[in-house]
Structure formats: structure tokens, C-alpha cells
């Protein structure tokens, strides 16, 4: 993931890092630190904002509101994405494009595609307030300025449970050549031809070379 992006991703929320496309790192695994959700068969992502940093003598980050501003008055990452969503809703700017990577196992990240940031709000979670960001998958080709992994376009997210089952079944290797590098979740019956993302039987692991070579062919 970091090799593809050419930068070290040390935060879950990355607003235009180095002037490039924004990036979210998400997880819906049990015990994940934030309550990210997928909806509408993977077309919609509801992403939770991030807490204050933990520091010695400070409060439990899960006990206080997620911050909009830094101590010096500038916007936090929450605040930057919130402002971008509000600008879109007020027709002042196009929707912020966000590339999304998902952690499915320790050390295993998968690319979920490009999403458009459409909305943001604050809601109660117990005794504190947290940010929520609503994103919808970007349909069609990504703009030229979006630096994409060497992969076929994604237009639906594959549910995490399906990814985990496929990873286990295919033993973390390309089903064509057994490569363990640059792997992708591929639809056996292509999505463009009615293939589902919801059934393990229709998903397989392919390396980038075989994934790109296949394109929309039914084998």
C-alpha cells in the first residue's frame, strides 16, 4: 500500500497528502478502533472520524469529543474532511475524491476503490460526539490526477467476510501462478456482466498481471 502511494501512511485519515488524492484507511473487523460501515452492497461507506492523540497524563481518547480544531486553531483531519463535505453540499466545490484501503487481517490491506465524499456530520456516541463521513463509490473512470494502483477499476466493495473467506480458501496466493505479491480480489463472473460481490464462489485472488490480463473475460 505504501509502495503504491509512494508515501508512509501513518494516519487513518489523509487529506490530500503531498497535494495528491485523499486517502482513508478503514476496517470493519471485530475490535477495530472505529465504527466504519459499508451499506448498499458496498456502494456506500460510512466512515467514523478519528480521536485525539493519546498522551501521558491526558484523557482517554474514547472519552472525549472527536476534535474539529487543533489547539492552535487550525483544522484537524476531521475538520478538513468535514469542511470539504460542507463545501460540496453548498455547491462550492466538487466532491472530494478519496481512495480507500481496508485492513482485513494484520498486515493485509486491500484496495477498495475511489469514493466521493458527499456528507459529514457529528453524532452522539455514548457521552461524546464523533464525526461521520458518508462516501459513495465513484462510478466510471477516475480522473487523470488520481494515482491508482495497477488494477482494474472497482465499482463495488466486496464485503469483508467474503474477502477473508476467499483469502483463506486461496491461501493468500494468485490462483493462476501462486504469486503472493500485489494480489487483487477478482470477480469470476465480472461485475459488469452481473457477477455478485456477495458470494465467495464468485471471487478469487489474482495477481495484478493476471487480473489486468483477464479484464471482463469469462474464463
C-alpha positions in Angstrom: 0.0 0.0 0.0 2.7 2.5 1.0 4.8 1.4 -2.0 1.8 2.1 -4.3 1.2 5.5 -2.8 4.9 6.4 -2.6 4.4 7.8 1.0 4.2 6.5 4.5 0.6 6.3 5.7 0.8 6.9 9.4 -2.8 8.0 9.9 -6.1 6.6 9.0 -7.3 9.9 7.5 -5.0 11.5 5.0 -6.2 14.8 3.5 -4.5 15.4 0.1 -1.1 14.1 1.2 1.6 15.7 -0.7 -1.0 17.5 -2.8 -2.4 14.2 -4.1 -5.7 12.4 -3.7 -7.1 12.0 -0.2 -6.9 8.5 1.4 -8.9 6.7 4.1 -7.7 3.6 5.9 -10.7 1.6 7.2 -11.5 -1.6 9.0 -14.8 -3.4 9.9 -13.0 -6.2 11.7 -14.1 -7.1 15.3 -12.2 -4.9 17.7 -11.4 -2.2 15.1 -10.8 1.1 16.8 -13.5 3.0 14.8 -17.0 2.0 13.7 -16.7 2.1 9.9 -19.6 0.6 8.0 -20.5 -0.4 4.4 -24.0 -0.1 3.0 -25.9 -0.6 -0.2 -23.9 -3.7 -1.3 -20.7 -1.8 -0.9 -21.7 1.3 -2.8 -21.7 3.5 0.3 -19.2 3.8 3.1 -19.9 5.5 6.4 -16.5 6.3 7.9 -16.0 7.3 11.5 -13.7 10.3 12.3 -10.7 9.9 14.5 -9.9 10.6 18.1 -7.5 12.9 19.8 -4.0 11.5 20.2 -3.2 9.6 23.3 -0.6 11.2 25.6 0.7 10.6 29.1 -1.4 12.3 31.6 -4.1 13.1 29.1 -7.7 11.8 28.9 -8.8 8.5 27.4 -9.3 9.4 23.7 -12.5 7.4 23.7 -13.9 9.6 26.5 -13.8 13.0 24.7 -15.4 14.5 21.6 -13.5 13.9 18.4 -11.8 17.3 17.6 -12.7 19.7 14.8 -9.8 22.0 15.6 -6.2 21.8 16.7 -5.1 23.6 19.9 -3.7 26.4 17.7 -7.0 26.9 15.9 -6.3 25.1 12.7 -8.4 22.2 11.4 -7.7 18.6 12.4 -8.0 15.9 9.7 -11.6 15.5 10.8 -12.1 19.2 10.3 -10.5 19.3 6.8 -12.7 16.4 5.6 -15.8 18.0 7.3 -15.1 21.3 5.5 -14.7 19.5 2.2 -18.0 17.8 2.6 -19.8 21.0 3.5 -18.3 22.8 0.5 -19.7 20.1 -1.7 -23.2 20.2 -0.1 -23.2 24.0 -0.6 -22.2 23.7 -4.3 -18.9 25.5 -3.6 -16.7 22.6 -4.7 -16.8 19.2 -6.4 -17.0 16.2 -4.2 -13.7 15.3 -2.6 -12.3 12.1 -4.1 -11.0 9.6 -1.5 -9.1 6.4 -2.2 -10.0 3.7 0.4 -7.9 0.9 1.7 -9.3 -1.8 4.1 -7.4 -3.8 6.7 -8.8 -7.4 6.6 -6.0 -9.1 8.6 -2.9 -8.0 10.5 -0.6 -6.6 7.8 -3.0 -7.3 5.0 -4.6 -4.3 3.3 -6.8 -4.3 0.2 -7.7 -1.5 -2.1 -11.5 -0.8 -2.2 -11.5 1.9 -4.9 -12.2 5.6 -5.3 -15.1 7.2 -3.4 -16.8 10.6 -3.5 -17.2 12.4 -0.1 -20.9 13.5 -0.1 -21.7 14.3 3.5 -20.3 14.8 7.1 -21.9 15.3 10.4 -21.4 15.0 14.2 -23.5 12.5 16.2 -23.7 11.2 19.8 -21.8 8.1 20.7 -22.3 7.5 24.4 -21.3 10.6 26.2 -19.3 12.1 23.4 -19.6 13.3 19.8 -18.0 11.6 16.8 -17.7 12.6 13.2 -19.3 10.5 10.5 -18.5 10.8 6.8 -20.7 9.4 4.0 -18.9 8.4 0.8 -20.3 6.8 -2.3 -18.3 4.8 -4.8 -17.1 6.8 -7.8 -18.7 5.5 -11.0 -16.7 5.4 -14.2 -13.1 6.2 -14.9 -11.2 8.1 -12.2 -9.8 11.5 -13.1 -6.3 11.5 -14.5 -4.9 13.2 -11.4 -5.9 10.2 -9.2 -3.0 7.9 -8.8 -4.4 4.4 -8.9 -2.9 1.1 -8.1 -2.2 -1.0 -11.1 -5.5 -2.7 -11.1 -8.9 -2.8 -12.9 -11.4 -0.2 -11.9 -13.5 -1.0 -8.8 -17.2 -0.1 -8.6 -18.4 -2.2 -5.7 -16.7 -3.1 -2.5 -16.5 -6.8 -1.7 -17.7 -7.4 1.9 -15.0 -8.1 4.4 -16.4 -11.5 5.4 -16.2 -12.6 1.7 -12.6 -11.3 1.4 -11.5 -13.2 4.4 -13.1 -16.4 3.2 -11.5 -16.0 -0.2 -8.1 -15.2 1.3 -8.3 -18.4 3.4 -9.6 -20.6 0.5 -6.9 -19.4 -2.0 -4.2 -19.4 0.7 -3.2 -15.8 0.0 -1.9 -16.7 -3.5 -2.9 -15.9 -7.1 -5.0 -18.9 -8.3 -3.2 -18.7 -11.7 0.5 -18.5 -10.7 0.7 -18.8 -6.9 2.2 -15.3 -6.6 1.8 -13.6 -3.2 2.6 -10.1 -4.4 0.2 -7.4 -5.4 -2.9 -9.5 -5.1 -6.4 -8.5 -6.1 -9.9 -9.8 -5.4 -11.4 -10.6 -8.8 -14.9 -11.4 -9.9 -15.0 -14.8 -11.7 -18.2 -13.6 -13.4 -17.4 -9.9 -14.0 -19.4 -7.4 -12.1 -20.2 -5.7 -15.5 -21.9 -8.9 -16.6 -24.0 -9.4 -13.5 -21.5 -11.1 -11.2 -22.1 -10.6 -7.5 -19.6 -9.4 -4.9 -21.6 -11.2 -2.1 -20.8 -14.8 -2.9 -17.4 -16.4 -2.1 -17.8 -18.6 -5.1 -17.7 -15.6 -7.5 -14.5 -14.1 -6.0 -10.9 -15.3 -6.5 -7.4 -14.0 -5.8 -5.4 -12.9 -8.8 -2.1 -11.1 -9.1 -2.1 -7.8 -10.9 -0.7 -9.3 -14.1 -3.4 -11.9 -14.4 -6.2 -9.6 -13.2 -5.4 -7.0 -15.8 -5.0 -9.7 -18.5 -8.4 -11.1 -17.7 -10.3 -7.8 -17.8 -14.0 -8.7 -18.4 -13.4 -12.1 -20.0 -15.4 -15.1 -18.6 -13.0 -18.0 -18.2 
